[in-house]
Every structure is written in C-alpha cells, then in structure tokens.
Amino acid sequence: MREARRCRKGLAAGLEEATGLSVDGEAGTAYTSALDGHIRAVPLPDGPAAGQESRDVALLPYPLTGLCLLEQ
C-alpha cells in the first residue's frame, strides 16, 4: 500500500490545549476551542479573512472540549 503524502500547515500559534476546531469556509475563518476556556477566530490564509489577526471570541470560566458551528 502506498503511503499518502500529507501537507500540514500551522494556522495559529499560542493555543493552550486546543481541543476543538470548526471552519466557516464562506467567511474564511477557523474557530478553535481550548481547555483554558478560550474560543478563538483564526483567519484562513486563502479566504476572505486572510491577513486579519487571530482574535479571542470568548473566554469562559471552564474548559471546552469541542466546538460546532450552526448555520442560522
């Protein structure tokens, strides 16, 4: 069996125990959740948000172990 090649690219630095990832492809933003309670928005390099800084969306007083985006 041939081993598949994988291309990996880091999108953000400074995450503490990142445990969840959801992507809004239309907005060009990935959202991460972490055990330290942070939810962060991370612009994708080839999307509409490219060039923007990563930012905190929420800081909760408890750990997060997953993340799911819902369409409204």
Phi, psi and omega in degrees: 000134180280134179280129180287142175276140179238136177252116180245141179220129177286132180261336184209154177238163175084012178280138178257106178054054179298129184235348182222151179213130172226145183239129171259093184297324180295320179274345181071037183227136172257144178243134179241147172241158185213161180294344178273006176091359180278140164243124184239146173259127182236115180295137176277142188297335183249014183254181180300336181268004182306137179093345176282160178278150170295149181214153174284133175263323180204151171231109183259154184277017180215159181289151176244138181241008178188172183203139180217130176268139178242138178277135179258000000 
